[in-house]
Amino acid sequence: MADTLYVRPGVEGTKQCLTCLHLVTHDKCKNCLYKPDEKIEGTDYRYHNWEHGTWLQAMAQSHAREVAGTKHITIGGQGEADILATHTPEETAANLRRVAEQCGYVVGNLIPTENIKQLSISTHDGSFVITWIDDVLHKIDGKEWSWNRGTDYEAMHEKLERTE
């Protein structure tokens, strides 16, 4: 049952964007539905790059890339305020300040306390606090959205299977 999490009933085994492992990252979306030289009728899509996956599997894959620093973490959803987990707090603060004025958001001062550093940022989507422990990105907290290095999507998946 948990394999069908967040998929509309009746589409579990069908090829479509909602059942694709690349749903979250969009890494293989280009030319997936059809190639530029293909003729299709209506919604008779080909799904050339489709790989079966659930929403939780897609989120786990995306999160692993964020933690590794190979994928940016977008703060707030607009796209301009994004960071890499492998950047130092100082690099992150400098990068966010560089575009903040042009993009209409505010970045506070980097506040160090013992082994913890925090940076506040206010975007169109709300205010967030970025926290590093020993210069390693630990979490991003906001009222409506948060990110945590330790999110365990496999454990979440197992828990959902046990409750269904």
C-alpha positions in Angstrom: 0.0 0.0 0.0 2.7 2.5 0.9 4.1 2.1 -2.6 1.1 4.0 -3.9 1.5 6.9 -1.5 0.5 10.2 -3.1 -0.7 8.5 -6.3 -4.3 8.8 -7.4 -6.3 5.5 -7.2 -6.3 3.6 -10.5 -2.9 4.9 -11.7 -0.5 2.9 -9.4 0.9 0.7 -12.2 0.6 3.1 -15.1 3.4 5.2 -16.6 2.9 8.8 -15.8 4.7 11.7 -14.1 3.1 10.9 -10.7 4.5 7.3 -10.7 8.1 8.3 -11.9 11.2 8.3 -9.7 12.2 11.6 -11.2 9.1 13.3 -10.1 10.9 15.5 -7.6 14.2 16.2 -9.3 13.0 16.5 -12.9 16.4 15.2 -14.0 15.1 13.2 -16.9 12.0 15.1 -17.9 13.4 16.6 -21.1 12.1 14.7 -24.1 10.5 12.1 -21.8 6.9 12.5 -22.9 7.9 12.5 -26.6 10.9 13.2 -28.8 10.8 16.4 -30.9 10.5 14.4 -34.1 7.7 12.1 -32.8 4.0 12.6 -33.6 1.6 11.9 -30.8 -2.2 12.0 -30.6 -3.7 13.9 -27.6 -2.1 12.6 -24.4 -0.6 9.5 -26.0 2.7 10.2 -24.3 5.7 7.8 -24.6 7.5 8.3 -21.2 10.9 7.5 -22.6 12.8 8.2 -19.4 10.2 6.9 -16.9 11.4 4.8 -14.0 8.9 3.4 -11.4 9.1 5.2 -8.1 7.0 6.6 -5.3 6.9 10.1 -3.9 8.9 9.0 -0.9 11.5 7.3 -3.0 11.8 10.4 -5.1 12.1 12.7 -2.0 14.8 10.4 -0.5 16.8 10.5 -3.8 16.5 14.3 -3.9 17.4 14.7 -0.2 20.5 12.5 -0.6 21.7 14.8 -3.4 21.1 17.9 -1.3 23.1 16.5 1.7 25.9 15.5 -0.7 26.0 19.1 -2.1 25.2 18.0 -5.7 21.8 19.6 -5.6 20.8 23.1 -4.4 18.4 23.5 -1.5 15.8 26.2 -2.5 14.6 28.2 0.4 11.0 29.4 0.2 10.2 28.2 -3.3 11.0 31.2 -5.5 14.4 29.7 -6.7 16.7 32.7 -6.1 17.5 31.9 -2.4 19.3 28.6 -2.8 22.2 27.1 -1.0 24.6 24.1 -1.2 25.0 21.9 1.9 28.7 21.7 1.2 29.2 25.5 1.4 30.5 27.0 4.6 28.2 29.4 6.6 30.3 32.3 5.4 30.1 31.3 1.7 26.3 30.8 2.1 25.8 34.2 3.7 27.9 35.9 1.1 26.1 34.2 -1.8 22.6 34.9 -0.4 23.5 38.6 0.2 24.9 39.0 -3.3 21.4 38.4 -4.8 19.1 39.4 -1.9 18.7 43.0 -2.9 17.9 42.2 -6.6 15.5 39.4 -5.6 13.6 41.3 -2.9 14.6 39.4 0.2 16.6 40.2 3.3 19.5 38.3 4.8 20.5 38.9 8.4 24.0 38.7 10.0 25.7 35.4 10.5 25.5 34.7 14.3 28.1 32.4 15.8 27.7 30.8 19.2 30.3 28.2 20.3 30.0 25.4 17.6 26.6 26.7 16.2 26.2 29.4 13.5 22.8 30.7 12.4 21.7 32.9 9.6 18.2 34.4 9.1 16.6 35.1 5.8 13.2 36.6 4.9 11.8 35.8 1.4 8.5 36.3 -0.3 7.5 32.9 1.2 8.3 33.7 4.8 11.2 33.8 7.2 13.8 31.1 7.7 16.7 30.3 10.0 19.6 28.3 8.6 21.6 26.4 11.3 25.1 24.9 11.0 26.7 22.8 13.7 30.5 22.6 13.5 30.2 24.3 10.1 28.1 21.5 8.6 24.6 22.5 7.5 22.2 20.9 10.0 18.7 22.4 9.3 16.6 25.1 7.8 13.6 26.1 9.8 10.6 28.1 8.6 6.9 28.4 9.6 5.6 26.5 6.5 8.7 24.6 5.3 11.8 23.1 6.8 14.8 21.0 5.8 16.8 18.7 8.1 20.0 16.8 7.3 18.8 13.8 9.3 15.5 13.1 7.5 15.2 9.4 7.1 12.8 8.7 4.2 13.3 4.9 4.4 12.1 4.9 8.1 9.2 7.1 7.1 8.3 4.6 4.3 8.5 1.6 6.7 6.3 3.4 9.3 3.7 4.2 6.7 3.6 0.5 5.6 3.1 -0.6 9.2 0.1 1.8 9.6 -1.7 0.9 6.5 
